[in-house]
Amino acid sequence: MEILRDDKRTKGRRSPLESAEQAALFRWLRRNNVAAFCVPNGGLRPGRGGITMKAQGVTPGIPDLLIVDRPPNMPNYVGIALELKRANGKPSDIRPEQLLWLERFEQRGWLSAVSYGSRAAIDWLRSLGYGERR
């Protein structure tokens, strides 16, 4: 599992919310024709809604997004499982169940990572060969 950080981040500055980071990453993925989707697994679902969602498979720790295209420069991997955090996030932002799921994906042939910010994720994805409009 990779831990990705943007070297250009500025300490002390506010970083975009995780939702804004994810939207920026998906704009890039769509522009570059990468087959990916988010897993809307988070959020509070009080009462009966939470019980229903859990019965339907909502599971704590599932990565934020999955890329189902094989990495062009590493085609022996099935795809990418990515957990996205704010650019100024800290290691304690990663929950144990998130690490467990990233490890499960790796055991099944996926490349997995935690990225602090969309810029770090995009740089990494480019290094894997994504981004050449296909």
N, C-alpha and C positions, 0 to 999 in steps of 0.2 A: 504494500500500500504506500502510495506517495503522499507527502504533505507538501502542498504548494503554497508559496507566498510570493507576493509581488515585491520585488526589491525596491521599487520606487515609492512605496507607501510612506506616508509621513506620520511619524508618531505624534500623538496629541491632537491630530485633526480628526474630526468626525468622519466616519465612513458611511457610505450608503447602507440602508437597511438590507438585510438578506434578500428580501423580496425584490428590491431594485437591482441587486447584483444578479439575481436569477433572471430577471427580465432582460438585462443587458446581455447575458450569456445566450439566452434563447434568440435574441435578435441576431446575434452573430451566427449561431447554429443554423437558423432558417436561411439567412443570406447565403450560407455556404452549403446548403442542401444536405445537411447532416441529419439523419433519421434519429430523432431523440424525443423524449417525452419526460414530463415531470410526474412525480408520484405524489398526489395531493394527500399525504398521509398525516400531516401535522394539524394543529389547531384543536381547540376545545370543542367537544360535542357533548354538552351536558345531558344528563338523564337518558331517556330512551334512545335518543340519536346516537350517543356513544356506544350503547349496548348493541344497537343494530349495526353500526359501522364495524365494530370489533367482530361480530358474528360474520360479517361479509369479508373479513380478511385484513382490515386495517391493523397494521403491526408496527409497534414502536421501533424506531431505528432504521427503517428502510431508507436508502439513499435518496437525496432530493431529485436526482435525475439519472436516467439511463440513456445511453447512446447505443443503439442496436447495430450500427455500422461497425464492422471490424476496423481497428486502427490501421490505416493504410501502410504505415511503416512497421507495424507489428501484427500482421494478419493471423498470427497464431492465437491471439486473444479473441474471445467472443464479442466483446464490446466494452463499454466503459460504464462503471458505476461511480457516481460522483456525489459527494456530500459538499455542499457549498455553505461557507460561513462568511460573515462580514470581513472586509479587508483588514480591519484592525482587531479581529478576534484573537482569542487566546486559546491555548491547548485545552483548558478546562471547559471550553464551549462544546467540545466533542463528547457526547454521552457514550457510556460503555456499550449500550445496545447499538449505537451507530457503528462503532468499531467492529462489533461482532458481525453485523450484516455485511460490512465491507470485506471482512475476512471470508465470510461465506461466499460472496461473489467471487473473490479471488480463487478459492478452492474449486470453483466450478468453471474456471477459465476466463474470468473477466479481469480486466485491469481496473483497479480501484484507487481512488484518491480523495483526500479532503483538500479543498481549495479555499484559501482565505481571499475572497474577492474574485470577481469575474475576469479581471485582467490576467491574474495568475493562471486561471483555468484555460483561458483562450491561448495564452503563450504555450502551455503544456500541450493542449490539443493540436496546435500548429506543429509542435515538435514531433507529434505522432503521425503527422501527415494529413490531418483534417484541415479544411480551409481552402483547399484547391477546389474551387467550385466543380462539383461532379455532376 
